[in-house]
Amino acid sequence: MSHELNAMIATADLLRVVAAEVPAARVVDLAQGLALIPMTDRLHDALQQPDSSPDLGFKRFPGGNTLRFAAWSKSAPIAYLEAVLPDGPQRAAVWHDGRLVLTPDEPSPDAADRALRLLGTDRAGHPDESTALALAALAAHARAAHAHAGPEQQDATG
């Protein structure tokens, strides 16, 4: 069964800074010192802003945030992923030192893994980086929580 994941991923420390700046953000800790923030409707709306940033081709990336991600990346790399896990189309972008270092040109089956490698993920005996961080299981859990949550809770689970 496939599960969709729309999230920003970076070090837990960086995403705690993001969450302090954007109260709608909810940090979910992962392995290897990384964390993710699911792109919920509420977070998307909170981040949406008009500017002349280029459209990166994502479905859920909040408009006008290319510069914001670049600024956050000055302290650590940060990725934005849209992926149907485990085997569906994936798009990813990574910013590091204020620059976009991985562009989401076309969907590919390994875009999430390429982004996670740039964040320093070690596959450590797993078939790929996504599996090492259990992203498919996390996406499945988030979808199940979303399906069972009331309307006021659904926004927090993605």
Residue, then its C-alpha position, 0 to 999 in steps of 0.5 A: m500500500s502506498h502513502e503520500l508524504n509531503a514534508m520538510i526534513a532537516t536536523a531536529d535542531l533546525l526544525r525546532v527553530v522553524a517550529a518556533e518561527v512558524p507555530a503551525a509547524r509540528v516537529v516529528d523526530l526521526a532517526q540519525g538526528l533528523a526530523l520532519i515537519p509534515m506539510t499540513d493544510r494549516l502549515h501550508d496556509a501559514l507559510q503561503q506568501p506572495d513573492s517572485s520565487p520560482d515555481l519548483g513544480f511541487k503540489r504542496f510547497p507553499g508559494g513564496n518560500t524559496l527564499r525562506f528555505a534558503a535562509w533556514s539552510k544557512s545553519a544546516p541543509i533542509a529538504y522538502l519532499e513530496a513522495v508516494l512511498p514506498d514506490g511511487p513518484q517522488r520530488a525533492a529539493v534541498w537547500h544548503d548554505g543559502r542555495l538550492v543544491l538539489t532541484p526537483d526537475e522531474p519526479s523520480p523513484d529515488a528523489a527522496d533518497r538523493a535528498l536524504r543523502l544530502l542531509g547526511t542519512d546513512r542507509a546502514g544496512h537498509p536498502d535505501e535512505s528512506t527505509a533507514l528513516a522508516l519514512a513509508a511507515l511514518a507516512a502510513h501512520a500519519r495517514a491513519a491518524h488523519a483518518h481517525a482524527g476529528p476535523e480540529q485534529q486532522d490539520a495537525t496530522g497532515 
